[in-house]
Amino acid sequence: MFTMEVRHTLYDSTFDVVLEKLTISSSVEAITNLHIALNKVLEKKPAHIIAKSNKTLACHSGCAHCCYLRVHIFAFEAILIHDYINHSVSKRDRKQIIDNIKINASTISSMTSEEHLLTNIKCPMLIKEKCIIYPARPLACNQYHSIEIEDCNMSFMRPTDKSLTIRVIPELKQFYDITIKAISEAYTKSGHDNSRNELSTSLVKIFENPSLVEKWHQGEIIF
């Protein structure tokens, strides 16, 4: 695991960079570009952590087990994902995604959080086993990883079995936890709502009421 010094350095460097960018601009375009850049870092930077662990990730393109899990997104992510879907996704895929979001939100509304956690619900942005918004995917999606594909297979087939666990690289999980915490707290420091809510439930509200974007820019809590 990371030393206290490394944890502080990782947190501070991430927090400072994000806050500086938000101070310059927190327009929808700016936070979308920032998010895409952060996702690239979160995808590439951990390579040395994985190498040092002497373990191999079981994750690969086309494997979508984790895309059926409950995901929470920050308010700023709901806004930038809404923007990305409207401007960077084909008209056909956009219609399907929005329909999927509405269906998921309706399904989830009748479930408790516990029931949702124990139910496989396909991510609305997953089409033909590919994430249509991959560059702008939620930060939480970066956290999901596994070193044993069988763990994922069993968890997917038996979602109600609480005894099952997914083996991960502890240092990699810690890296993501620290980085995402720094990002969210930089948004708070800049005066923006960084509350976290279920993905489809948040997105359906943005699509049904786009004025929430402006309210977020004014510092209001939108969910």
C-alpha positions as CSV (number, residue, x, y, z in Angstrom):
1,M,0.0,0.0,0.0
2,F,1.1,3.6,-0.5
3,T,3.0,5.4,2.2
4,M,1.4,8.5,3.9
5,E,3.7,10.8,1.9
6,V,2.8,9.2,-1.4
7,R,-0.9,9.4,-0.6
8,H,-0.6,13.1,0.3
9,T,1.4,13.9,-2.9
10,L,-1.1,12.1,-5.1
11,Y,-4.0,13.8,-3.5
12,D,-2.5,17.3,-3.5
13,S,-1.2,17.1,-7.1
14,T,-4.6,16.0,-8.4
15,F,-6.6,18.5,-6.4
16,D,-4.3,21.4,-7.4
17,V,-4.5,20.6,-11.1
18,V,-8.3,20.1,-11.2
19,L,-9.0,23.2,-9.1
20,E,-6.7,25.3,-11.3
21,K,-8.6,24.2,-14.4
22,L,-12.0,24.9,-12.8
23,T,-10.8,28.3,-11.7
24,I,-10.0,29.1,-15.3
25,S,-13.4,27.8,-16.6
26,S,-16.2,25.5,-15.5
27,S,-18.2,25.7,-18.7
28,V,-19.7,22.5,-19.8
29,E,-17.2,22.3,-22.6
30,A,-14.3,22.9,-20.2
31,I,-15.4,20.3,-17.6
32,T,-16.1,17.7,-20.4
33,N,-12.5,18.2,-21.8
34,L,-11.1,18.1,-18.3
35,H,-13.0,14.8,-17.6
36,I,-11.8,13.2,-20.8
37,A,-8.2,14.2,-20.0
38,L,-8.6,12.8,-16.4
39,N,-10.0,9.5,-17.7
40,K,-6.9,9.1,-20.0
41,V,-4.6,9.6,-17.0
42,L,-6.6,7.2,-14.9
43,E,-6.3,4.7,-17.7
44,K,-2.6,5.0,-18.4
45,K,-0.9,6.2,-15.2
46,P,-1.5,3.0,-13.1
47,A,0.6,0.9,-15.4
48,H,3.6,1.0,-13.0
49,I,1.3,0.0,-10.1
50,I,0.1,-3.0,-12.0
51,A,3.7,-4.0,-13.0
52,K,5.0,-3.7,-9.5
53,S,2.2,-5.9,-8.2
54,N,3.3,-8.8,-10.4
55,K,-0.3,-9.4,-11.2
56,T,-2.2,-9.3,-14.5
57,L,-5.6,-7.6,-15.0
58,A,-8.3,-9.9,-16.3
59,C,-10.1,-6.9,-17.9
60,H,-10.2,-6.5,-21.6
61,S,-12.2,-4.9,-24.4
62,G,-15.5,-6.6,-24.8
63,C,-15.7,-7.8,-21.2
64,A,-18.7,-6.0,-19.8
65,H,-19.6,-7.7,-16.5
66,C,-19.0,-4.6,-14.5
67,C,-21.3,-2.6,-16.8
68,Y,-24.2,-4.3,-15.1
69,L,-23.3,-3.0,-11.6
70,R,-24.8,-0.1,-9.7
71,V,-22.8,3.1,-10.5
72,H,-23.0,6.4,-8.7
73,I,-21.9,9.6,-10.5
74,F,-21.1,13.1,-9.4
75,A,-23.4,15.9,-10.4
76,F,-20.7,17.3,-12.7
77,E,-20.5,13.9,-14.4
78,A,-24.2,13.9,-15.1
79,I,-23.8,17.3,-16.8
80,L,-20.8,16.4,-18.9
81,I,-22.2,13.0,-19.9
82,H,-25.4,14.7,-20.9
83,D,-23.3,17.1,-23.0
84,Y,-21.2,14.3,-24.5
85,I,-24.3,12.2,-25.5
86,N,-25.9,15.3,-27.2
87,H,-22.8,16.3,-29.1
88,S,-20.4,13.3,-29.6
89,V,-22.8,10.4,-30.1
90,S,-24.6,9.5,-33.3
91,K,-28.3,10.3,-33.6
92,R,-29.2,6.7,-33.6
93,D,-27.1,5.8,-30.6
94,R,-28.3,8.9,-28.8
95,K,-31.9,7.9,-29.1
96,Q,-31.2,4.4,-27.9
97,I,-29.2,5.6,-24.9
98,I,-31.8,8.1,-23.8
99,D,-34.5,5.4,-24.1
100,N,-32.3,3.0,-22.1
101,I,-31.8,5.7,-19.4
102,K,-35.5,6.2,-19.0
103,I,-36.2,2.5,-18.8
104,N,-33.4,2.0,-16.2
105,A,-34.5,4.9,-14.1
106,S,-38.1,3.6,-14.1
107,T,-36.9,0.1,-13.1
108,I,-34.6,1.4,-10.4
109,S,-37.3,3.7,-8.9
110,S,-39.2,0.7,-7.7
111,M,-36.2,-0.9,-6.1
112,T,-34.3,-0.3,-2.8
113,S,-30.6,0.4,-3.0
114,E,-30.0,-3.1,-1.6
115,E,-32.2,-4.7,-4.3
116,H,-30.4,-2.7,-7.0
117,L,-27.0,-3.8,-5.7
118,L,-28.1,-7.4,-6.0
119,T,-29.5,-7.1,-9.5
120,N,-27.8,-7.0,-12.9
121,I,-29.0,-3.9,-14.7
122,K,-27.2,-3.1,-18.0
123,C,-25.7,0.3,-18.2
124,P,-27.7,2.5,-20.6
125,M,-24.5,3.5,-22.5
126,L,-23.5,-0.1,-23.2
127,I,-24.4,-1.0,-26.8
128,K,-23.2,-4.2,-28.4
129,E,-20.9,-4.7,-25.4
130,K,-19.1,-1.4,-26.0
131,C,-19.3,1.8,-23.9
132,I,-20.6,4.4,-26.3
133,I,-19.3,7.2,-24.0
134,Y,-16.0,5.6,-23.1
135,P,-13.9,8.8,-23.2
136,A,-16.4,10.5,-20.9
137,R,-17.3,7.5,-18.8
138,P,-17.9,8.0,-15.0
139,L,-14.8,8.1,-12.8
140,A,-16.2,5.2,-10.9
141,C,-15.9,2.9,-13.9
142,N,-12.1,3.3,-13.7
143,Q,-12.2,1.7,-10.3
144,Y,-13.7,-1.6,-11.4
145,H,-11.0,-4.1,-12.1
146,S,-10.2,-7.8,-11.5
147,I,-7.3,-10.1,-11.6
148,E,-9.5,-13.2,-11.9
149,I,-12.1,-13.4,-14.7
150,E,-13.7,-16.3,-12.9
151,D,-14.6,-14.0,-10.0
152,C,-16.4,-11.7,-12.5
153,N,-18.2,-14.6,-14.2
154,M,-19.4,-16.0,-10.9
155,S,-20.5,-12.6,-9.6
156,F,-22.4,-11.9,-12.8
157,M,-24.2,-15.2,-12.7
158,R,-25.0,-15.1,-9.0
159,P,-25.6,-11.3,-8.3
160,T,-27.5,-12.1,-5.0
161,D,-24.6,-14.1,-3.5
162,K,-23.0,-11.8,-1.0
163,S,-20.3,-14.3,-0.2
164,L,-18.6,-13.7,-3.6
165,T,-15.7,-11.3,-3.9
166,I,-13.8,-9.8,-6.8
167,R,-10.0,-10.1,-6.3
168,V,-8.3,-6.8,-7.1
169,I,-4.9,-5.1,-6.8
170,P,-5.1,-3.2,-3.5
171,E,-2.7,-0.5,-4.5
172,L,-4.6,0.2,-7.7
173,K,-7.9,0.5,-5.8
174,Q,-6.1,2.9,-3.4
175,F,-4.8,5.0,-6.3
176,Y,-8.3,5.4,-7.8
177,D,-9.9,6.1,-4.4
178,I,-7.4,8.9,-3.6
179,T,-7.5,10.4,-7.1
180,I,-11.3,10.5,-7.3
181,K,-11.6,11.9,-3.9
182,A,-9.2,14.8,-4.8
183,I,-11.2,15.5,-8.0
184,S,-14.6,15.6,-6.2
185,E,-13.2,17.9,-3.5
186,A,-11.7,20.2,-6.0
187,Y,-15.2,20.7,-7.4
188,T,-16.5,21.4,-3.9
189,K,-13.7,23.9,-3.3
190,S,-14.6,25.7,-6.6
191,G,-18.2,26.2,-5.3
192,H,-19.9,23.4,-7.3
193,D,-22.2,20.7,-6.2
194,N,-20.3,17.4,-6.1
195,S,-23.1,15.2,-4.7
196,R,-23.1,11.6,-5.9
197,N,-26.2,9.8,-7.1
198,E,-27.3,6.7,-9.1
199,L,-26.3,7.0,-12.8
200,S,-29.6,6.5,-14.7
201,T,-31.7,8.4,-12.0
202,S,-29.3,11.4,-12.3
203,L,-29.2,11.4,-16.1
204,V,-32.9,11.1,-16.7
205,K,-33.4,14.3,-14.6
206,I,-30.9,16.2,-16.7
207,F,-32.4,15.1,-20.0
208,E,-35.9,15.9,-18.8
209,N,-34.8,19.2,-17.3
210,P,-31.7,20.7,-19.0
211,S,-32.1,23.9,-16.9
212,L,-30.4,21.9,-14.1
213,V,-27.1,22.6,-15.9
214,E,-27.4,26.3,-15.3
215,K,-28.5,25.8,-11.7
216,W,-25.3,23.7,-11.2
217,H,-23.2,26.5,-12.6
218,Q,-24.8,28.8,-10.0
219,G,-23.7,26.5,-7.2
220,E,-27.1,24.9,-6.5
221,I,-27.5,21.3,-5.5
222,I,-29.3,19.8,-8.4
223,F,-30.2,16.3,-7.2
